């Protein structure tokens, strides 16, 4: 289960990332290892399609915003930070 650091909880609130999106990132997002056990989760076309199938077309209030979400998780499964990718970063992820 994902634990929240104080910084991670603050960033989730500041950036308006709903808890459901965090859960979906961990469950469906693509995992990338950043070193020393730190992982980043983000949606790709494939993983977003998988999530959409899972939700059964329920839809999201802001699907484009949710699709660009990412989460960085420490080795102890605590949320380090969360946010939304901007246009200039999409190609890097």
Backbone bond lengths (Angstrom), bond angles and torsions (degrees), N, CA, C in turn:
res aa  C-N    CA-C-N  psi(-1)  N-CA   C-N-CA  omega(-1)  CA-C   N-CA-C  phi
1 X - - - 1.451 - - 1.526 109.39 -
2 X 1.308 116.21 139.11 1.462 122.65 -177.65 1.527 110.44 -76.13
3 X 1.322 115.51 124.49 1.463 121.73 175.48 1.532 107.99 -96.64
4 X 1.301 116.63 154.41 1.462 120.81 -179.28 1.534 109.52 -107.48
5 X 1.327 116.38 125.83 1.457 119.35 169.24 1.530 106.66 -78.05
6 X 1.299 117.12 164.97 1.460 119.69 178.06 1.530 110.48 -60.71
7 X 1.313 115.60 -41.77 1.463 120.77 179.19 1.531 110.48 -64.40
8 X 1.338 117.03 -45.28 1.461 121.24 -179.92 1.516 112.33 -61.81
9 X 1.323 116.78 -43.04 1.468 121.10 178.74 1.524 110.77 -64.62
10 X 1.329 115.93 -40.00 1.464 120.90 178.84 1.522 110.61 -63.64
11 X 1.340 116.68 -45.44 1.466 120.72 -179.86 1.531 111.69 -65.84
12 X 1.328 117.42 -39.37 1.468 120.78 178.21 1.527 110.09 -61.03
13 X 1.323 116.40 -40.92 1.461 120.30 179.67 1.529 110.61 -71.05
14 X 1.321 117.67 -47.18 1.467 121.68 -178.65 1.522 111.90 -60.93
15 X 1.325 115.86 -37.35 1.468 120.45 -175.31 1.524 112.52 -97.15
16 X 1.315 116.41 5.66 1.471 122.75 175.96 1.524 112.75 54.65
17 X 1.322 115.55 49.10 1.466 120.49 176.37 1.532 106.87 -96.70
18 X 1.342 117.15 112.54 1.459 120.09 -178.10 1.533 112.14 -66.05
19 X 1.331 117.82 150.14 1.462 121.02 178.19 1.533 112.82 -56.19
20 X 1.326 117.26 -34.36 1.474 120.33 179.33 1.522 110.68 -62.07
21 X 1.321 117.37 -40.56 1.473 120.99 179.85 1.522 109.50 -65.07
22 X 1.321 118.14 -39.39 1.469 120.85 176.45 1.525 110.59 -61.06
23 X 1.320 116.72 -45.72 1.470 120.76 178.34 1.520 110.81 -59.97
24 X 1.337 116.57 -44.15 1.467 120.42 -179.41 1.520 111.52 -65.48
25 X 1.338 116.99 -37.59 1.463 119.93 177.74 1.525 110.94 -59.50
26 X 1.327 116.09 -46.38 1.461 120.33 -177.92 1.529 110.40 -68.59
27 X 1.319 116.92 -39.59 1.460 120.89 -176.69 1.530 112.70 -78.21
28 X 1.337 117.52 -40.04 1.466 120.45 -173.01 1.521 114.70 -115.53
29 X 1.320 118.74 -20.40 1.461 121.03 -175.78 1.514 112.42 -67.64
30 X 1.311 114.51 158.21 1.466 119.72 176.70 1.522 108.70 -78.27
31 X 1.316 115.32 131.89 1.462 121.97 -178.49 1.526 109.49 -92.18
32 X 1.326 115.54 130.23 1.466 121.28 176.86 1.524 107.56 -125.32
33 X 1.316 116.28 129.20 1.458 120.72 -179.89 1.520 109.18 -86.04
34 X 1.334 115.87 126.72 1.460 121.74 -176.64 1.518 112.78 -101.21
35 X 1.318 117.32 -6.77 1.459 121.10 -179.52 1.515 111.39 114.99
36 X 1.323 114.77 148.85 1.456 123.05 178.49 1.530 112.71 53.48
37 X 1.329 116.91 32.62 1.454 122.10 176.01 1.518 115.14 84.92
38 X 1.325 117.92 -3.54 1.468 121.68 179.12 1.524 108.61 -79.85
39 X 1.344 115.68 136.52 1.457 121.56 -178.69 1.527 110.67 -125.52
40 X 1.338 115.18 147.03 1.463 120.67 173.78 1.523 107.22 -116.50
41 X 1.314 115.89 136.52 1.459 122.40 176.78 1.519 108.35 -115.35
42 X 1.323 115.51 132.70 1.463 121.14 177.45 1.523 107.97 -151.00
43 X 1.314 115.77 155.85 1.460 120.05 178.50 1.524 110.65 -83.48
44 X 1.312 115.33 140.25 1.459 122.75 170.30 1.525 106.35 -112.91
45 X 1.317 117.38 175.98 1.470 119.61 177.26 1.528 110.44 -57.15
46 X 1.325 115.43 -43.50 1.465 120.62 -178.04 1.521 111.68 -65.50
47 X 1.334 116.66 -47.14 1.463 119.17 -177.02 1.531 111.48 -71.60
48 X 1.340 117.25 -31.74 1.460 120.21 177.40 1.534 110.04 -66.87
49 X 1.314 115.91 -39.57 1.468 120.44 177.98 1.532 110.21 -63.59
50 X 1.319 116.55 -40.20 1.459 121.85 178.10 1.533 110.59 -63.00
51 X 1.333 117.08 -43.50 1.458 121.74 177.74 1.525 110.55 -63.90
52 X 1.320 116.88 -44.49 1.463 120.73 179.38 1.517 111.21 -58.97
53 X 1.325 116.59 -40.64 1.467 120.74 176.46 1.519 110.83 -63.18
54 X 1.320 115.76 -42.74 1.460 121.28 -179.80 1.531 111.11 -62.12
55 X 1.337 116.65 -41.37 1.459 120.90 -179.10 1.521 112.28 -73.48
56 X 1.326 116.64 -17.16 1.460 120.47 177.43 1.509 114.16 65.96
57 X 1.323 116.80 35.46 1.460 119.87 177.15 1.517 114.26 76.25
58 X 1.326 117.96 14.83 1.464 119.63 178.59 1.521 111.33 -62.12
59 X 1.297 115.57 -30.58 1.459 120.83 178.03 1.514 112.76 77.56
60 X 1.304 114.92 164.70 1.455 122.58 179.12 1.521 108.31 -125.23
61 X 1.314 116.48 156.04 1.460 120.35 178.58 1.535 110.63 -62.28
62 X 1.314 116.55 -41.28 1.467 121.70 -179.97 1.533 109.33 -133.19
63 X 1.354 117.56 75.11 1.470 119.09 -174.10 1.521 114.36 -61.29
64 X 1.334 118.52 -36.36 1.468 119.59 -179.76 1.524 111.14 -66.04
65 X 1.315 116.38 -37.80 1.459 120.02 179.20 1.534 110.01 -68.03
66 X 1.330 116.56 -45.75 1.474 120.28 179.31 1.522 110.70 -61.94
67 X 1.320 116.71 -36.46 1.468 120.87 -178.15 1.528 111.80 -64.74
68 X 1.326 116.95 -26.88 1.465 119.63 -178.10 1.531 112.78 -94.57
69 X 1.324 117.70 8.57 1.473 121.21 -179.00 1.529 110.89 -72.07
70 X 1.320 115.23 152.59 1.463 121.34 172.46 1.522 108.81 -143.35
71 X 1.313 115.62 158.23 1.461 121.82 176.96 1.519 108.53 -138.14
72 X 1.317 116.44 140.43 1.462 122.55 176.04 1.528 106.74 -113.48
73 X 1.338 115.18 125.56 1.464 121.94 -172.28 1.529 109.96 -122.32
74 X 1.334 115.46 135.58 1.467 122.72 179.37 1.526 110.49 -77.46
75 X 1.332 117.32 165.90 1.473 121.11 179.55 1.531 113.47 -58.00
76 X 1.336 117.47 -27.25 1.468 120.02 179.60 1.531 112.47 -88.11
77 X 1.336 116.85 17.48 1.469 124.28 179.37 1.525 113.03 62.71
78 X 1.318 116.83 35.21 1.457 120.60 173.63 1.526 108.84 -107.22
79 X 1.317 115.83 141.25 1.458 122.00 -178.60 1.520 109.71 -72.57
80 X 1.330 116.95 120.85 1.458 121.81 178.01 1.517 109.49 -84.37
81 X 1.336 116.05 -51.80 1.461 121.16 178.88 1.513 109.25 -157.55
82 X 1.309 114.91 165.77 1.453 122.84 -179.77 1.517 107.33 -150.15
83 X 1.308 116.07 152.02 1.461 119.05 179.50 1.510 110.54 -175.67
84 X 1.314 114.26 -165.34 1.460 121.64 179.22 1.516 108.67 -122.54
85 X 1.333 116.16 134.86 1.458 120.56 176.20 1.518 108.75 -69.41
86 X 1.309 116.19 146.72 1.467 120.59 175.25 1.515 108.10 -99.98
87 X 1.297 117.22 167.62 1.461 122.61 -177.74 1.510 113.23 -53.12
88 X 1.310 117.50 -38.32 1.459 119.81 -175.95 1.531 112.20 -72.74
89 X 1.325 118.51 -18.33 1.458 120.94 -179.08 1.516 113.28 -97.25
90 X 1.316 119.30 -15.77 1.457 121.45 -174.45 1.519 112.46 -55.19
91 X 1.309 117.65 -39.00 1.465 119.28 -177.90 1.533 111.92 -68.98
92 X 1.319 117.14 -25.42 1.461 120.52 -179.00 1.529 111.50 -76.94
93 X 1.346 117.30 -22.80 1.446 120.13 -178.58 1.479 108.46 -108.23
